[in-house]
């Protein structure tokens, strides 16, 4: 199973650095992970920080569900439809496939 801490501290910074198209999303995302921690990914600035701050889109999800999502990004819609994942900006949330895939 994927580790959410590694995702935010290693995987995402590497994607931001090595895949310039990721920055084209041009938005910020706050992730509140129940049973874990919170992180903010700012694709305007190209940064990742621990702690949730004001963002264009806020995602709320349980730790186990998020780590399962990292292993299988196609399950995002299932988590959303069952209420296990919520987002306050669905348009931006759909662009996260670029980060997760």
N, C-alpha and C positions, 0 to 999 in steps of 0.2 A: 504494500500500500504506500502511496506517495506521502511525503511529509510536507505539511503546509508551511512549516518554518523554512525549510530548504527552498520551497517554491518562491517565497517572498524574498529570501536573503541571497539566493544564488541564481535560480532559474530566471526570474523576471529581470534582475539587473543585467544578466547576460543577453537576454532577448532585446532589451532596450539598446544595449551597446552594439549587438551584432545584426539586428534586423531593423533597419531604419523605418520600415513601413509601420512598425508598431507605434511609433510616435505620431504617425498620421492620424491616429484615432483622436488625438488632441483633447483628451478629457482626463479627469481625475476620478479615481474609484476608491472608495473606502470599503474595506472588508471587515465586518464584525463577525468573528468566528467564535460561536458559542463553544465553551470548553477548550478554547485556545487563546488566541490573542487577536489584536486588531492591527491592520496595516492600511496604509494609503499608497496607492500607485498613482503618480502624477505623470501622465504621458505628455503633458504640455512642457514640463520641465525635464522629463526623463529621469525621474527619481522614485525611490521606494523608501518609505519610512514606517517604523513601527508606531502603532497608535493610529486610531481613526481620527481624521480631521475633516473639515468641511470639504465636500467633494461634489462633483457633478452627478455622481451615481453612487448610492450606498447599497451594498450587498450584505444581507444577513443570512447566515447559514451555519449549521452545526459542524463541528470539527470533523467528525467521521464522514458526514455527507460531503463536505468539501474535499477531503482527501480521496474519497471514492470518485468524485467528479474529476479530480486531477488525473486519475488513472483512466477514466472514461468520459471525456468531455461531452460526448453525445447524450449523457444522462441529464444535462442541465435542464432541459424542458420538463423531464419527468419530475425532477426535484422542485421546479417552479410550480408545476400543476398540482403537486401534492402539498404545497405550502411549506416545504422544507427549505426552500431558498426563496428569499424575497429581494426585490430590487425596486428602488423608488424612481428609476428612469429606465423603462424597458428598452427603449431605443438604443441607449448606450450599453445596456447590459448585453444585448445581442452581439455587440462588437467584441465582447470578451473572448469569443472563439479564437480570435487572432492571438490572444495571450495564452489561452489554455491549450490550443491545438499544436 
